[in-house]
Amino acid sequence: MSRSQAKASYTAADLERQTAGVECRKDAGVVDEIPGAYKDIDTVMANSSDLVDVVHTLKQVVCVKG
């Protein structure tokens, strides 16, 4: 979704819940980066299975914006 749509759809509390375990800012100024605003990576990879071979799966542990 767009950044403005994410800001209108989610709150800082939503961001806190969705980024539990990830070291990042968790305030209204970065709500547009909430994970829920992005397509599900497993779905994207499944839809691309004829183009790619999954070798590793990574987990985000830090996010720096600014």
C-alpha positions as CSV (number, residue, x, y, z in Angstrom):
1,M,0.0,0.0,0.0
2,S,1.1,3.6,-0.3
3,R,2.8,5.4,2.5
4,S,-0.1,7.7,3.0
5,Q,-2.5,4.8,3.1
6,A,-0.3,3.0,5.7
7,K,-0.3,6.1,7.9
8,A,-4.1,6.3,7.7
9,S,-4.5,2.6,8.3
10,Y,-2.1,1.9,11.1
11,T,-1.1,3.4,14.5
12,A,2.1,3.4,16.5
13,A,0.6,0.7,18.6
14,D,0.1,-1.5,15.5
15,L,3.8,-0.8,14.6
16,E,4.9,-1.9,18.1
17,R,3.0,-5.2,17.8
18,Q,4.2,-6.0,14.2
19,T,7.8,-5.2,14.9
20,A,8.1,-7.1,18.3
21,G,11.6,-8.5,18.4
22,V,13.0,-6.1,15.9
23,E,15.2,-3.2,17.0
24,C,13.7,-0.1,15.4
25,R,11.9,3.1,16.0
26,K,8.3,2.5,17.0
27,D,6.7,5.9,16.8
28,A,4.1,7.6,14.6
29,G,6.9,9.1,12.4
30,V,7.7,5.7,10.9
31,V,4.3,4.0,10.8
32,D,4.5,4.1,6.9
33,E,7.2,1.4,7.2
34,I,5.0,-1.0,9.1
35,P,5.4,-4.6,7.9
36,G,1.6,-4.9,7.2
37,A,1.9,-2.3,4.4
38,Y,4.0,-4.7,2.3
39,K,3.1,-7.8,0.4
40,D,3.6,-11.1,2.2
41,I,7.1,-12.3,1.2
42,D,6.1,-16.0,1.3
43,T,3.3,-15.2,-1.2
44,V,5.6,-13.2,-3.4
45,M,8.3,-15.9,-3.4
46,A,5.7,-18.6,-4.2
47,N,4.4,-16.6,-7.1
48,S,8.0,-16.3,-8.4
49,S,8.8,-20.0,-7.9
50,D,9.3,-20.4,-11.7
51,L,11.9,-17.6,-11.7
52,V,13.9,-18.2,-8.5
53,D,15.3,-20.9,-6.2
54,V,15.1,-20.0,-2.5
55,V,18.5,-20.7,-1.0
56,H,18.1,-18.9,2.4
57,T,15.4,-17.2,4.4
58,L,16.4,-14.2,6.4
59,K,14.7,-12.6,9.4
60,Q,14.9,-8.9,10.0
61,V,16.4,-7.9,13.3
62,V,17.1,-4.2,12.8
63,C,15.6,-1.4,10.8
64,V,17.2,2.0,10.3
65,K,15.3,4.8,8.7
66,G,16.5,8.4,8.3
